[in-house]
Amino acid sequence: MLTQIIAHRGSKGTRPENTLPAFIAAIEDGADGIETDVHLSRDGQLIIMHDELVDRTTNGTGRIVDHTLAELKQLDAGVKYASAYAGTRLPTLDEVVQLLIQYNFTGIFNLEIKTNKIHYEGIEDLVADYFNHHQVPFTLIYSSFYGKSIERLHILQPEVESDSLFKTKVQTAKRLHAQHIVLGYHPDIRWVRVHWLLLPKVQLRPWTVNTERDMRFCYRHRFAGLITDYPGLARRIRKQVQGG
């Protein structure tokens, strides 16, 4: 089996992260999967963005949870990346899903529930309800740094794969795996390089694998996947190492 290439926030290294252009680039680069992040707006809308604050990637300020969808849609999510992307808007979960449907994307859609810093009330129910009411061509995977979100989603949608995200603290991931709540681990690649031989038999998809050295490491050891800002580069290196 080939190691799957998961595009981190879309093709984050070549487009404004977590925007429709980034997801289109990931698809065109031949990524096997797309990873992205979901928050809640003040009016309860599912917003695709990484940070809790809009400051780093847009021309706005403040927390997502303190803005309505209409206010968030006025922000420019592309101009800070490059002037060529000025006017790019923050997408909702539905807009990203509809894009993937339009492109007939049949790979992995890894949705990170961003509840480790702000415990958005009811976000797990809203996400599960959305996918219960939408037929999609791709394989849905949930992940989170916050164990309670994974536990809640497993109750709501036990048929959907869930995976644990972590930097160094593996205890929650081990507990959830032992309870058959998560199938795999999504750890920091720096942690993986030190500890991977000590791990139980789990699916590993490390993040963020951006250097050729780290890509080759993941491919040589036949990890289930890798999460990268550069899916195009990852695909070229995979062909050299794994032949596909």
C-alpha positions as CSV (number, residue, x, y, z in Angstrom):
1,M,0.0,0.0,0.0
2,L,1.2,3.5,-0.8
3,T,1.5,6.0,1.9
4,Q,-1.4,8.5,1.5
5,I,-0.6,12.1,0.9
6,I,-2.9,14.4,2.9
7,A,-2.8,18.1,2.0
8,H,-2.6,20.2,5.1
9,R,-5.1,23.0,5.1
10,G,-5.2,22.4,1.4
11,S,-2.0,23.0,-0.5
12,K,-0.9,25.4,2.3
13,G,2.6,25.9,1.0
14,T,1.4,27.2,-2.4
15,R,-2.0,28.9,-1.7
16,P,-3.7,30.8,1.1
17,E,-4.4,28.1,3.7
18,N,-7.9,26.7,4.2
19,T,-9.4,28.5,1.2
20,L,-11.0,27.2,-1.9
21,P,-7.9,27.9,-4.0
22,A,-5.8,25.8,-1.6
23,F,-8.2,22.9,-1.8
24,I,-8.4,23.1,-5.6
25,A,-4.6,23.1,-5.8
26,A,-4.4,20.0,-3.5
27,I,-6.8,18.1,-5.8
28,E,-4.9,19.2,-8.9
29,D,-1.6,18.1,-7.3
30,G,-3.1,14.6,-6.9
31,A,-3.4,14.6,-3.1
32,D,-5.0,11.4,-1.7
33,G,-6.6,13.4,1.1
34,I,-7.4,16.9,2.3
35,E,-7.0,18.0,5.9
36,T,-8.8,21.1,7.3
37,D,-10.2,22.7,10.5
38,V,-13.7,23.7,11.6
39,H,-14.8,26.3,14.1
40,L,-18.2,27.9,15.1
41,S,-19.1,31.5,14.3
42,R,-21.2,33.6,16.7
43,D,-24.3,32.6,14.9
44,G,-23.5,28.9,14.9
45,Q,-22.1,28.5,11.4
46,L,-19.4,26.0,10.7
47,I,-16.3,28.0,9.6
48,I,-13.2,26.6,7.9
49,M,-10.1,28.1,9.4
50,H,-7.1,27.0,11.5
51,D,-6.7,29.6,14.2
52,E,-9.2,30.7,16.7
53,L,-8.3,34.3,15.8
54,V,-8.7,35.7,12.3
55,D,-5.7,38.0,12.7
56,R,-2.9,35.9,11.2
57,T,-4.5,35.0,7.8
58,T,-7.0,37.7,7.2
59,N,-7.3,41.5,7.3
60,G,-9.6,41.3,10.3
61,T,-9.1,41.0,14.1
62,G,-10.6,39.0,16.9
63,R,-12.0,35.5,17.5
64,I,-14.1,33.6,15.0
65,V,-16.7,32.9,17.7
66,D,-17.2,36.7,18.2
67,H,-18.1,37.3,14.6
68,T,-21.2,36.3,12.6
69,L,-20.9,34.5,9.3
70,A,-21.8,37.8,7.4
71,E,-19.0,39.6,9.2
72,L,-16.5,36.8,8.5
73,K,-17.4,36.8,4.8
74,Q,-16.3,40.5,4.6
75,L,-12.7,39.5,5.5
76,D,-10.0,39.0,3.0
77,A,-8.4,35.6,3.5
78,G,-5.9,35.8,0.6
79,V,-4.2,39.1,0.5
80,K,-1.8,38.4,3.4
81,Y,-0.5,35.3,1.5
82,A,-0.1,37.2,-1.9
83,S,-1.7,40.1,-3.6
84,A,-2.7,37.7,-6.4
85,Y,-5.2,36.1,-4.0
86,A,-6.7,39.4,-2.7
87,G,-10.5,39.0,-2.3
88,T,-10.4,35.3,-1.4
89,R,-13.0,34.6,1.3
90,L,-13.2,32.3,4.3
91,P,-15.2,29.2,3.3
92,T,-17.9,27.4,5.3
93,L,-17.8,23.7,5.7
94,D,-20.6,23.4,3.2
95,E,-18.8,25.4,0.6
96,V,-15.7,23.1,0.9
97,V,-17.8,20.0,0.8
98,Q,-19.7,21.3,-2.3
99,L,-16.3,22.0,-4.0
100,L,-15.1,18.5,-3.3
101,I,-18.4,17.1,-4.7
102,Q,-18.0,19.3,-7.8
103,Y,-14.5,17.9,-8.4
104,N,-15.7,14.4,-7.6
105,F,-13.0,14.1,-4.9
106,T,-13.0,10.5,-3.7
107,G,-10.1,10.6,-1.3
108,I,-9.9,11.3,2.4
109,F,-11.5,14.4,3.9
110,N,-9.9,14.8,7.4
111,L,-11.8,17.3,9.4
112,E,-10.2,18.5,12.6
113,I,-12.6,19.7,15.2
114,K,-10.9,22.8,16.7
115,T,-12.1,22.4,20.3
116,N,-8.8,22.2,22.2
117,K,-8.7,25.9,23.0
118,I,-12.4,26.9,22.7
119,H,-14.9,24.2,23.6
120,Y,-17.5,25.2,21.1
121,E,-20.8,24.1,22.5
122,G,-22.6,21.6,20.2
123,I,-20.1,21.7,17.4
124,E,-19.8,17.9,17.3
125,D,-23.6,17.6,16.9
126,L,-23.7,20.2,14.2
127,V,-20.9,18.5,12.2
128,A,-22.4,15.0,12.6
129,D,-25.8,16.3,11.6
130,Y,-24.4,18.0,8.5
131,F,-22.8,14.8,7.2
132,N,-25.9,12.7,8.2
133,H,-27.8,14.9,5.8
134,H,-25.3,15.1,2.9
135,Q,-24.1,12.3,0.7
136,V,-20.5,12.7,-0.1
137,P,-18.1,10.9,-2.5
138,F,-15.1,11.0,-0.2
139,T,-14.0,9.1,3.0
140,L,-14.7,11.2,6.1
141,I,-12.2,11.1,9.0
142,Y,-12.5,13.1,12.2
143,S,-9.5,14.2,14.3
144,S,-9.0,16.5,17.3
145,F,-6.5,17.4,20.0
146,Y,-9.5,17.3,22.4
147,G,-10.4,13.8,23.4
148,K,-13.9,14.7,24.5
149,S,-14.8,15.8,20.9
150,I,-13.6,12.5,19.5
151,E,-15.6,10.6,22.1
152,R,-18.7,12.6,21.3
153,L,-18.3,12.1,17.5
154,H,-17.8,8.4,18.0
155,I,-21.1,8.2,19.8
156,L,-22.9,10.3,17.1
157,Q,-21.3,8.5,14.1
158,P,-19.5,5.3,15.2
159,E,-19.2,4.3,11.5
160,V,-16.8,7.3,10.8
161,E,-13.1,6.8,11.5
162,S,-11.7,9.1,14.2
163,D,-8.0,9.7,14.9
164,S,-6.1,11.4,17.8
165,L,-4.0,14.5,17.2
166,F,-1.1,15.2,19.5
167,K,2.3,16.9,19.7
168,T,4.0,15.0,22.5
169,K,1.2,13.8,25.0
170,V,0.2,10.4,23.8
171,Q,-1.8,9.3,26.9
172,T,-5.2,10.3,25.6
173,A,-4.5,8.8,22.2
174,K,-3.5,5.5,23.8
175,R,-6.7,5.4,26.0
176,L,-8.9,6.2,23.0
177,H,-7.2,3.5,20.9
178,A,-7.5,0.9,23.7
179,Q,-11.3,1.8,23.9
180,H,-11.6,1.3,20.1
181,I,-12.7,4.9,19.7
182,V,-9.8,6.0,17.5
183,L,-8.2,3.9,14.7
184,G,-5.0,5.9,14.3
185,Y,-2.6,8.6,15.5
186,H,-1.9,11.9,13.9
187,P,1.3,13.0,15.8
188,D,3.9,15.7,15.2
189,I,6.6,14.3,12.9
190,R,9.3,15.3,15.4
191,W,7.7,13.1,18.0
192,V,7.3,10.2,15.6
193,R,11.0,10.2,14.7
194,V,11.8,9.5,18.4
195,H,9.0,7.2,19.4
196,W,7.5,5.4,16.4
197,L,9.2,2.1,17.2
198,L,7.6,2.0,20.6
199,L,4.0,2.6,19.3
200,P,1.4,-0.1,19.2
201,K,0.1,-1.2,15.8
202,V,-1.8,1.9,14.8
203,Q,-2.3,3.9,11.6
204,L,0.2,6.7,11.6
205,R,-0.3,10.0,9.7
206,P,2.3,12.4,11.0
207,W,2.2,16.2,10.6
208,T,3.5,18.5,9.2
209,V,5.8,16.6,6.8
210,N,7.4,19.3,4.6
211,T,11.0,18.3,4.1
212,E,12.2,15.7,1.6
213,R,14.0,14.0,4.4
214,D,10.9,13.6,6.5
215,M,8.9,12.5,3.5
216,R,11.4,9.8,2.6
217,F,11.3,8.6,6.3
218,C,7.5,8.2,6.2
219,Y,7.7,6.4,2.8
220,R,10.5,4.1,3.8
221,H,8.5,3.0,6.9
222,R,5.3,2.7,5.0
223,F,3.2,4.8,7.3
224,A,-0.5,5.0,6.5
225,G,-0.2,8.6,5.5
226,L,1.6,11.9,5.9
227,I,0.1,15.4,6.3
228,T,2.0,18.0,4.3
229,D,1.8,21.6,3.1
230,Y,3.3,20.5,-0.2
231,P,1.3,17.6,-1.7
232,G,2.8,18.1,-5.2
233,L,6.4,17.6,-3.8
234,A,5.2,14.7,-1.6
235,R,3.8,13.0,-4.7
236,R,7.1,13.3,-6.6
237,I,9.1,12.0,-3.7
238,R,6.7,9.1,-3.2
239,K,7.1,8.0,-6.8
240,Q,10.8,7.8,-6.2
241,V,10.6,5.8,-3.0
242,Q,7.5,3.7,-3.3
243,G,7.0,3.8,-7.1
244,G,3.6,5.3,-7.2
